[in-house]
Amino acid sequence: MAGKPARPVNAIDQTRRMLSLVTYLRERPGARIADVARAFGITEDELVADLDLLPMCGTSFRGGDLLDIDTDGERIWWHNPAALGEEAAEPLRLAADEATALLVAARAVSTLPGLREGDRQALLRATAKVEAAAGEAAGASARLSVTFESEGGVFADVDRAISERRRLWIRYYSPARDEVTEREIDPIRLVSVGHTYVEAWCRRSEARRTFRLDRVAEIRILDEPSAPPEIELRDLSEALVQPAAEDPKVVIEVGPGGRWVAEYYPHDSADELADGGLRITLRTPDPASLRRLALRLGRDGRIVSPPELADSARRAAGEALAAYDTARSQ
Protein backbone atom coordinates (compact mmCIF):
# COMPACT_ATOMS: atom_id res chain seq x y z
CA MET A 1 0.00 0.00 0.00
CA ALA A 2 1.20 3.50 -0.77
CA GLY A 3 1.60 6.09 1.96
CA LYS A 4 3.95 7.80 4.34
CA PRO A 5 5.71 5.77 7.08
CA ALA A 6 3.41 4.69 9.89
CA ARG A 7 3.36 7.18 12.73
CA PRO A 8 3.90 6.09 16.33
CA VAL A 9 0.74 4.80 18.00
CA ASN A 10 -0.11 3.23 21.32
CA ALA A 11 -2.62 0.53 22.19
CA ILE A 12 -5.18 2.88 23.75
CA ASP A 13 -5.20 5.24 20.73
CA GLN A 14 -5.55 2.29 18.36
CA THR A 15 -8.50 0.92 20.36
CA ARG A 16 -10.26 4.28 20.22
CA ARG A 17 -9.67 4.49 16.48
CA MET A 18 -11.01 0.99 15.85
CA LEU A 19 -14.18 1.69 17.82
CA SER A 20 -14.75 4.78 15.68
CA LEU A 21 -13.91 2.78 12.57
CA VAL A 22 -16.75 0.31 13.26
CA THR A 23 -19.32 3.13 13.31
CA TYR A 24 -17.77 4.79 10.26
CA LEU A 25 -17.82 1.63 8.13
CA ARG A 26 -21.35 0.70 9.14
CA GLU A 27 -22.60 3.98 7.73
CA ARG A 28 -20.52 3.73 4.53
CA PRO A 29 -20.85 0.35 2.80
CA GLY A 30 -18.13 -0.24 0.23
CA ALA A 31 -16.02 2.70 1.42
CA ARG A 32 -12.73 3.16 -0.41
CA ILE A 33 -9.58 2.33 1.54
CA ALA A 34 -7.90 5.58 0.48
CA ASP A 35 -10.90 7.66 1.63
CA VAL A 36 -11.15 5.93 5.01
CA ALA A 37 -7.42 6.25 5.67
CA ARG A 38 -7.57 9.94 4.82
CA ALA A 39 -10.59 10.46 7.09
CA PHE A 40 -8.78 8.92 10.07
CA GLY A 41 -5.42 10.56 9.33
CA ILE A 42 -3.56 7.26 8.99
CA THR A 43 -1.76 5.41 6.23
CA GLU A 44 -3.44 2.73 4.16
CA ASP A 45 -1.10 0.14 5.70
CA GLU A 46 -2.26 1.16 9.20
CA LEU A 47 -5.89 0.90 8.11
CA VAL A 48 -5.38 -2.58 6.64
CA ALA A 49 -3.73 -3.65 9.92
CA ASP A 50 -6.85 -2.47 11.79
CA LEU A 51 -9.09 -4.32 9.33
CA ASP A 52 -7.14 -7.52 10.02
CA LEU A 53 -8.05 -7.21 13.71
CA LEU A 54 -11.73 -6.29 13.39
CA PRO A 55 -12.89 -9.80 12.34
CA MET A 56 -11.73 -10.97 15.79
CA CYS A 57 -14.22 -8.60 17.44
CA GLY A 58 -17.93 -9.01 18.03
CA THR A 59 -20.64 -9.57 20.60
CA SER A 60 -19.43 -13.14 21.25
CA PHE A 61 -17.24 -15.83 19.69
CA ARG A 62 -20.23 -17.73 18.39
CA GLY A 63 -20.70 -18.06 14.63
CA GLY A 64 -22.22 -14.95 13.11
CA ASP A 65 -21.47 -12.72 16.10
CA LEU A 66 -17.96 -11.77 14.96
CA LEU A 67 -17.57 -8.89 12.51
CA ASP A 68 -17.42 -10.14 8.93
CA ILE A 69 -15.32 -7.39 7.35
CA ASP A 70 -12.95 -7.77 4.42
CA THR A 71 -11.45 -5.79 1.55
CA ASP A 72 -10.78 -6.41 -2.11
CA GLY A 73 -7.76 -4.11 -2.01
CA GLU A 74 -9.73 -1.03 -3.02
CA ARG A 75 -13.00 -1.06 -1.06
CA ILE A 76 -14.06 -2.30 2.37
CA TRP A 77 -17.08 -4.57 2.72
CA TRP A 78 -18.96 -5.36 5.94
CA HIS A 79 -21.14 -8.39 5.26
CA ASN A 80 -23.02 -8.63 8.57
CA PRO A 81 -23.58 -5.12 9.98
CA ALA A 82 -26.86 -6.35 11.48
CA ALA A 83 -24.81 -8.42 13.94
CA LEU A 84 -24.40 -5.24 15.99
CA GLY A 85 -27.92 -3.97 15.40
CA GLU A 86 -30.44 -3.59 18.21
CA GLU A 87 -32.67 -6.16 16.61
CA ALA A 88 -29.92 -8.77 16.86
CA ALA A 89 -28.64 -7.85 20.27
CA GLU A 90 -29.43 -9.97 23.29
CA PRO A 91 -29.31 -8.76 26.89
CA LEU A 92 -25.84 -9.25 28.31
CA ARG A 93 -25.76 -12.17 30.73
CA LEU A 94 -22.56 -12.97 32.57
CA ALA A 95 -21.94 -16.25 34.32
CA ALA A 96 -20.42 -15.98 37.78
CA ASP A 97 -16.92 -16.90 36.55
CA GLU A 98 -17.16 -14.43 33.65
CA ALA A 99 -18.28 -11.59 35.92
CA THR A 100 -15.53 -12.38 38.43
CA ALA A 101 -12.79 -12.48 35.78
CA LEU A 102 -13.98 -9.26 34.15
CA LEU A 103 -14.28 -7.29 37.39
CA VAL A 104 -10.96 -8.47 38.82
CA ALA A 105 -9.18 -7.56 35.57
CA ALA A 106 -10.87 -4.16 35.37
CA ARG A 107 -9.95 -3.25 38.94
CA ALA A 108 -6.35 -4.38 38.36
CA VAL A 109 -5.98 -2.28 35.22
CA SER A 110 -7.43 0.77 36.99
CA THR A 111 -4.52 0.67 39.48
CA LEU A 112 -1.79 0.69 36.84
CA PRO A 113 0.67 3.55 37.38
CA GLY A 114 0.81 5.93 34.44
CA LEU A 115 -2.79 5.34 33.35
CA ARG A 116 -4.33 8.62 32.28
CA GLU A 117 -6.89 9.87 34.77
CA GLY A 118 -9.64 10.21 32.17
CA ASP A 119 -9.16 6.58 31.12
CA ARG A 120 -9.08 5.47 34.76
CA GLN A 121 -12.38 7.20 35.55
CA ALA A 122 -14.03 5.77 32.43
CA LEU A 123 -12.89 2.28 33.44
CA LEU A 124 -14.22 2.70 36.99
CA ARG A 125 -17.62 3.84 35.69
CA ALA A 126 -17.79 0.82 33.37
CA THR A 127 -16.79 -1.44 36.27
CA ALA A 128 -19.62 -0.08 38.41
CA LYS A 129 -22.11 -0.83 35.63
CA VAL A 130 -20.84 -4.39 35.29
CA GLU A 131 -21.13 -4.86 39.07
CA ALA A 132 -24.73 -3.69 38.99
CA ALA A 133 -25.59 -5.95 36.06
CA ALA A 134 -23.84 -8.97 37.58
CA GLY A 135 -25.69 -8.73 40.89
CA GLU A 136 -24.77 -11.52 43.31
CA ALA A 137 -22.29 -12.95 40.80
CA ALA A 138 -20.07 -9.91 41.43
CA GLY A 139 -19.60 -10.80 45.10
CA ALA A 140 -16.72 -13.22 44.54
CA SER A 141 -14.66 -10.57 42.71
CA ALA A 142 -14.49 -8.43 45.86
CA ARG A 143 -12.48 -11.19 47.58
CA LEU A 144 -9.87 -11.39 44.80
CA SER A 145 -7.13 -9.03 43.67
CA VAL A 146 -4.36 -9.01 41.09
CA THR A 147 -1.00 -7.27 41.37
CA PHE A 148 0.86 -6.66 38.12
CA GLU A 149 4.56 -7.44 37.93
CA SER A 150 6.95 -4.57 37.26
CA GLU A 151 6.58 -4.86 33.48
CA GLY A 152 2.96 -3.69 33.79
CA GLY A 153 4.03 -0.45 35.45
CA VAL A 154 6.80 0.04 32.91
CA PHE A 155 4.35 -0.52 30.07
CA ALA A 156 1.95 2.08 31.50
CA ASP A 157 4.73 4.66 31.90
CA VAL A 158 6.02 4.07 28.38
CA ASP A 159 2.50 4.22 26.96
CA ARG A 160 1.86 7.48 28.80
CA ALA A 161 5.18 8.98 27.69
CA ILE A 162 4.39 8.17 24.06
CA SER A 163 0.93 9.72 24.37
CA GLU A 164 2.24 12.87 26.06
CA ARG A 165 5.41 12.99 23.93
CA ARG A 166 7.75 13.10 26.91
CA ARG A 167 11.26 11.75 27.41
CA LEU A 168 12.01 8.76 29.67
CA TRP A 169 14.88 8.03 32.04
CA ILE A 170 15.56 4.31 32.52
CA ARG A 171 17.97 1.98 34.26
CA TYR A 172 18.33 -0.93 31.86
CA TYR A 173 19.94 -4.34 32.19
CA SER A 174 21.90 -5.52 29.14
CA PRO A 175 22.46 -9.30 29.27
CA ALA A 176 25.04 -9.10 26.48
CA ARG A 177 27.34 -7.02 28.71
CA ASP A 178 25.88 -8.18 32.03
CA GLU A 179 25.58 -4.58 33.23
CA VAL A 180 22.94 -2.01 34.18
CA THR A 181 23.16 1.38 32.48
CA GLU A 182 21.30 4.65 32.92
CA ARG A 183 20.05 6.43 29.85
CA GLU A 184 17.47 8.88 28.55
CA ILE A 185 15.31 7.79 25.63
CA ASP A 186 12.70 9.35 23.39
CA PRO A 187 10.07 6.59 23.02
CA ILE A 188 8.67 6.00 19.55
CA ARG A 189 6.35 2.98 19.87
CA LEU A 190 5.61 -0.20 21.77
CA VAL A 191 6.03 -3.47 19.89
CA SER A 192 5.40 -7.10 20.80
CA VAL A 193 7.62 -9.78 19.27
CA GLY A 194 7.52 -12.62 21.78
CA HIS A 195 8.20 -10.07 24.54
CA THR A 196 7.12 -6.43 24.76
CA TYR A 197 9.65 -3.80 23.71
CA VAL A 198 9.83 -0.04 23.35
CA GLU A 199 11.51 1.25 20.23
CA ALA A 200 13.15 4.57 21.04
CA TRP A 201 15.85 7.06 20.18
CA CYS A 202 18.58 6.59 22.78
CA ARG A 203 20.27 9.85 23.81
CA ARG A 204 23.23 7.95 25.23
CA SER A 205 24.16 6.28 21.93
CA GLU A 206 22.39 8.83 19.66
CA ALA A 207 20.88 5.97 17.70
CA ARG A 208 17.67 3.96 17.46
CA ARG A 209 17.52 1.23 20.07
CA THR A 210 14.99 -1.36 21.20
CA PHE A 211 14.53 -2.05 24.93
CA ARG A 212 12.78 -5.08 26.42
CA LEU A 213 10.37 -3.95 29.12
CA ASP A 214 11.08 -6.71 31.60
CA ARG A 215 14.75 -5.62 31.63
CA VAL A 216 13.92 -2.07 32.71
CA ALA A 217 14.98 -1.92 36.38
CA GLU A 218 13.69 1.61 36.98
CA ILE A 219 11.81 4.20 34.93
CA ARG A 220 10.83 7.86 35.25
CA ILE A 221 8.83 10.14 32.96
CA LEU A 222 10.77 13.39 32.50
CA ASP A 223 9.49 16.91 31.89
CA GLU A 224 11.61 17.24 28.73
CA PRO A 225 9.66 16.74 25.51
CA SER A 226 10.37 13.63 23.47
CA ALA A 227 11.91 14.65 20.15
CA PRO A 228 13.19 11.63 18.22
CA PRO A 229 14.53 12.42 14.74
CA GLU A 230 12.42 11.61 11.72
CA ILE A 231 13.18 7.94 11.03
CA GLU A 232 11.40 5.33 8.96
CA LEU A 233 9.69 2.74 11.12
CA ARG A 234 10.83 -0.81 10.46
CA ASP A 235 8.62 -3.85 9.91
CA LEU A 236 9.40 -5.91 13.02
CA SER A 237 6.91 -8.70 12.28
CA GLU A 238 9.61 -11.17 11.20
CA ALA A 239 12.61 -10.17 13.33
CA LEU A 240 13.29 -7.71 16.11
CA VAL A 241 16.99 -7.41 15.32
CA GLN A 242 17.35 -5.77 11.91
CA PRO A 243 20.94 -4.70 11.25
CA ALA A 244 21.82 -1.85 8.92
CA ALA A 245 24.15 -2.10 5.92
CA GLU A 246 26.74 0.10 7.66
CA ASP A 247 26.91 -2.12 10.78
CA PRO A 248 30.16 -4.08 11.38
CA LYS A 249 30.41 -7.51 9.77
CA VAL A 250 30.92 -10.63 11.88
CA VAL A 251 31.73 -14.14 10.58
CA ILE A 252 30.74 -17.18 12.66
CA GLU A 253 31.35 -20.84 11.89
CA VAL A 254 28.97 -23.35 13.46
CA GLY A 255 28.78 -27.13 13.45
CA PRO A 256 25.62 -29.14 12.74
CA GLY A 257 24.41 -28.44 16.29
CA GLY A 258 24.62 -24.69 15.72
CA ARG A 259 22.72 -24.39 12.45
CA TRP A 260 19.83 -22.81 14.38
CA VAL A 261 21.85 -19.56 14.46
CA ALA A 262 21.03 -18.99 10.77
CA GLU A 263 17.33 -19.34 11.54
CA TYR A 264 17.37 -17.03 14.56
CA TYR A 265 19.74 -14.23 13.44
CA PRO A 266 19.27 -12.13 10.26
CA HIS A 267 22.38 -12.66 8.12
CA ASP A 268 23.96 -11.72 4.82
CA SER A 269 24.99 -15.25 3.89
CA ALA A 270 25.17 -18.82 5.23
CA ASP A 271 27.56 -21.08 3.33
CA GLU A 272 27.61 -24.84 3.81
CA LEU A 273 30.71 -26.42 5.38
CA ALA A 274 32.05 -29.92 4.74
CA ASP A 275 31.17 -31.13 8.26
CA GLY A 276 27.49 -30.18 7.85
CA GLY A 277 27.89 -26.83 9.59
CA LEU A 278 27.61 -23.28 8.27
CA ARG A 279 29.83 -20.25 7.80
CA ILE A 280 27.49 -17.38 8.66
CA THR A 281 28.14 -13.72 7.83
CA LEU A 282 25.98 -11.23 9.68
CA ARG A 283 25.97 -7.58 10.76
CA THR A 284 25.32 -6.09 14.16
CA PRO A 285 25.60 -2.59 15.64
CA ASP A 286 27.20 -4.15 18.74
CA PRO A 287 29.60 -7.01 17.86
CA ALA A 288 30.51 -7.47 21.52
CA SER A 289 26.97 -8.70 22.17
CA LEU A 290 27.81 -11.86 20.18
CA ARG A 291 30.27 -13.06 22.83
CA ARG A 292 27.32 -14.46 24.75
CA LEU A 293 26.25 -16.32 21.60
CA ALA A 294 29.73 -17.82 21.31
CA LEU A 295 29.59 -19.01 24.93
CA ARG A 296 26.16 -20.51 24.33
CA LEU A 297 27.38 -22.37 21.25
CA GLY A 298 30.37 -23.86 23.05
CA ARG A 299 31.90 -26.56 20.85
CA ASP A 300 29.17 -26.06 18.26
CA GLY A 301 30.54 -22.75 17.00
CA ARG A 302 33.20 -20.06 17.05
CA ILE A 303 33.65 -16.44 15.97
CA VAL A 304 36.08 -16.20 13.03
CA SER A 305 36.22 -12.44 12.52
CA PRO A 306 36.82 -9.70 13.38
CA PRO A 307 39.97 -11.06 15.11
CA GLU A 308 39.62 -8.88 18.22
CA LEU A 309 36.09 -10.19 18.80
CA ALA A 310 37.25 -13.79 18.27
CA ASP A 311 40.04 -13.27 20.84
CA SER A 312 37.58 -11.69 23.29
CA ALA A 313 35.18 -14.61 22.92
CA ARG A 314 38.00 -17.13 23.54
CA ARG A 315 39.07 -15.27 26.68
CA ALA A 316 35.49 -15.18 27.95
CA ALA A 317 35.15 -18.92 27.33
CA GLY A 318 38.41 -19.60 29.16
CA GLU A 319 37.34 -17.49 32.15
CA ALA A 320 33.98 -19.26 32.28
CA LEU A 321 35.66 -22.67 32.19
CA ALA A 322 38.14 -21.67 34.91
CA ALA A 323 35.31 -20.43 37.13
CA TYR A 324 33.48 -23.72 36.59
CA ASP A 325 36.57 -25.77 37.52
CA THR A 326 37.10 -23.67 40.65
CA ALA A 327 33.49 -24.16 41.72
CA ARG A 328 33.79 -27.96 41.24
CA SER A 329 36.96 -28.19 43.32
CA GLN A 330 35.44 -26.41 46.32
VENURRA-V340489 format. One record per residue. N is the residue number from 1. OMEGA is omega in degrees with one decimal (NA if undefined). D_FIRST is the distance of its C-alpha to the first C-alpha in Angstrom with 2 decimals. Layout:
BEGIN
N/OMEGA/D_FIRST  N/OMEGA/D_FIRST
END
This chain:
BEGIN
1/178.4/0.00  2/175.6/3.78  3/178.9/6.59  4/178.4/9.76  5/-178.3/10.77  6/179.1/11.46  7/179.3/15.00  8/-179.4/17.86  9/176.4/18.64  10/-171.8/21.56  11/-178.3/22.35  12/178.6/24.48  13/179.6/22.00  14/178.3/19.32  15/177.7/22.08  16/-178.7/23.08  17/-177.7/19.62  18/175.7/19.32  19/177.2/22.84  20/-178.8/22.05  21/179.1/18.95  22/179.4/21.36  23/-177.9/23.66  24/-177.1/21.08  25/179.9/19.65  26/-178.6/23.24  27/-176.1/24.22  28/179.3/21.34  29/178.0/21.04  30/-178.7/18.13  31/178.9/16.31  32/-179.3/13.12  33/-177.9/9.98  34/-178.7/9.69  35/-178.9/13.42  36/179.0/13.59  37/179.0/11.23  38/-178.8/13.39  39/-178.0/16.49  40/177.4/16.06  41/-179.6/15.10  42/177.2/12.09  43/177.6/8.43  44/177.0/6.05  45/177.6/5.81  46/-180.0/9.54  47/180.0/10.06  48/177.1/8.93  49/176.3/11.21  50/-179.2/13.85  51/177.8/13.73  52/-179.5/14.42  53/-173.9/17.46  54/179.0/18.88  55/175.2/20.36  56/-177.6/22.53  57/177.7/24.09  58/-178.6/26.97  59/174.4/30.69  60/179.0/31.65  61/176.3/30.58  62/179.1/32.59  63/178.9/31.12  64/-179.3/29.82  65/176.4/29.70  66/-178.3/26.17  67/179.0/23.33  68/-176.4/22.05  69/174.9/18.53  70/-178.5/15.74  71/176.0/12.93  72/-179.0/12.71  73/179.2/9.01  74/-178.5/10.24  75/-179.7/13.08  76/-177.1/14.44  77/176.4/17.89  78/-170.7/20.58  79/-178.9/23.35  80/-179.0/26.04  81/179.7/26.11  82/-179.8/29.89  83/178.1/29.68  84/-179.7/29.64  85/-179.2/32.13  86/-177.7/35.65  87/-179.1/37.16  88/-174.8/35.45  89/175.1/35.96  90/177.2/38.84  91/-179.8/40.73  92/177.2/39.43  93/-179.8/41.91  94/171.8/41.68  95/-176.7/43.85  96/-179.3/45.83  97/178.1/43.67  98/179.5/40.44  99/-179.7/41.94  100/-179.1/43.25  101/-178.3/39.99  102/-177.5/38.04  103/178.8/40.68  104/179.7/41.22  105/-178.9/37.51  106/179.7/37.23  107/179.7/40.32  108/-180.0/39.13  109/-178.1/35.80  110/180.0/37.74  111/-177.9/39.74  112/174.9/36.89  113/179.2/37.55  114/178.2/34.96  115/-179.7/33.89  116/-172.5/33.69  117/178.9/36.80  118/177.6/35.10  119/179.2/33.10  120/-179.3/36.34  121/177.6/38.33  122/179.4/35.80  123/179.5/35.91  124/177.6/39.72  125/178.7/39.98  126/178.6/37.83  127/179.2/40.00  128/179.4/43.13  129/178.8/41.94  130/178.1/41.22  131/-179.4/44.68  132/-178.6/46.32  133/-176.9/44.62  134/178.3/45.40  135/-177.3/49.07  136/-179.2/51.21  137/-178.8/48.26  138/-174.9/47.09  139/-177.5/50.35  140/-176.6/49.37  141/-178.7/46.38  142/-178.3/48.82  143/-178.8/50.44  144/175.7/47.26  145/179.5/45.16  146/174.6/42.29  147/-179.8/42.01  148/172.7/38.71  149/-172.0/38.92  150/-177.7/38.18  151/179.5/34.46  152/177.9/34.12  153/177.5/35.68  154/178.8/33.60  155/-177.8/30.39  156/-180.0/31.63  157/178.8/32.59  158/179.8/29.29  159/179.0/27.40  160/180.0/29.81  161/177.2/29.57  162/-178.9/25.78  163/-176.8/26.25  164/178.1/29.15  165/179.8/27.77  166/-178.3/30.92  167/178.8/31.87  168/167.5/33.18  169/-179.0/36.23  170/164.8/36.31  171/-168.5/38.74  172/178.3/36.77  173/177.6/38.11  174/-178.7/36.87  175/-179.5/38.05  176/179.9/37.56  177/-176.9/40.26  178/-179.8/41.99  179/176.5/42.18  180/-179.5/41.22  181/173.8/39.91  182/-179.7/39.49  183/172.9/36.53  184/-177.3/34.62  185/172.1/30.86  186/-174.5/28.21  187/-179.8/25.98  188/-179.5/22.21  189/172.4/21.07  190/178.7/22.48  191/178.8/21.08  192/176.0/22.63  193/-172.7/22.92  194/172.3/26.27  195/177.5/27.76  196/-177.1/26.56  197/167.6/25.88  198/173.3/25.33  199/-172.0/23.31  200/170.6/25.23  201/-176.4/26.62  202/-179.4/30.13  203/177.0/32.79  204/-178.8/35.20  205/-176.0/33.23  206/179.4/31.08  207/176.3/28.01  208/178.7/25.16  209/177.9/26.67  210/-175.1/26.00  211/178.9/28.93  212/-171.3/29.79  213/-177.6/31.16  214/173.6/34.16  215/176.2/35.35  216/-177.4/35.61  217/-178.8/39.39  218/-176.8/39.47  219/174.8/37.11  220/173.4/37.71  221/-176.8/35.60  222/178.1/36.76  223/-179.0/37.32  224/178.0/35.47  225/175.1/32.01  226/-177.4/29.06  227/177.5/27.61  228/177.1/25.32  229/178.1/24.15  230/178.8/20.65  231/178.9/18.93  232/179.6/15.45  233/-177.7/15.00  234/172.6/15.08  235/-176.6/13.69  236/-174.0/17.11  237/-177.4/16.56  238/-178.9/18.51  239/178.9/20.98  240/-179.8/22.26  241/-179.4/24.05  242/-176.0/21.82  243/177.0/24.23  244/-176.6/23.64  245/-178.1/24.95  246/-179.8/27.82  247/179.6/29.07  248/-179.0/32.49  249/178.6/32.81  250/178.0/34.79  251/-179.8/36.32  252/173.2/37.42  253/-178.9/39.48  254/174.6/39.57  255/-179.7/41.77  256/-179.7/40.85  257/179.8/40.86  258/-178.5/38.25  259/179.8/35.58  260/-179.2/33.48  261/-179.3/32.69  262/178.5/30.32  263/-174.0/28.42  264/-175.2/28.34  265/171.9/27.80  266/-175.0/24.97  267/177.5/26.96  268/-178.7/27.11  269/176.1/29.54  270/-175.9/31.86  271/-179.7/34.86  272/175.2/37.34  273/-174.8/40.87  274/-177.3/44.10  275/-179.5/44.82  276/177.7/41.57  277/-177.3/39.87  278/168.7/37.05  279/-171.0/36.89  280/175.3/33.66  281/-179.4/32.27  282/179.3/29.91  283/179.1/29.11  284/177.9/29.64  285/-177.3/30.11  286/-177.6/33.29  287/-178.2/35.27  288/-179.4/38.08  289/-178.3/35.98  290/175.7/36.35  291/178.2/40.10  292/176.8/39.60  293/-179.7/37.71  294/177.7/40.69  295/179.9/43.11  296/-178.6/41.20  297/-178.4/41.25  298/-178.9/44.98  299/-178.1/46.45  300/179.8/43.17  301/178.1/41.71  302/175.1/42.37  303/-178.7/40.71  304/179.6/41.64  305/5.6/40.29  306/-174.4/40.36  307/-177.8/44.14  308/177.0/44.50  309/177.7/41.95  310/178.5/43.72  311/179.6/47.05  312/179.8/45.74  313/178.8/44.46  314/178.3/47.87  315/179.5/49.71  316/178.6/47.66  317/178.3/48.38  318/178.8/52.06  319/179.4/52.28  320/179.9/50.67  321/179.0/53.12  322/179.0/56.07  323/178.7/55.16  324/-179.8/54.98  325/178.9/58.38  326/-179.5/59.90  327/-179.4/58.70  328/-175.5/60.20  329/-178.0/63.54  330/NA/64.03
END
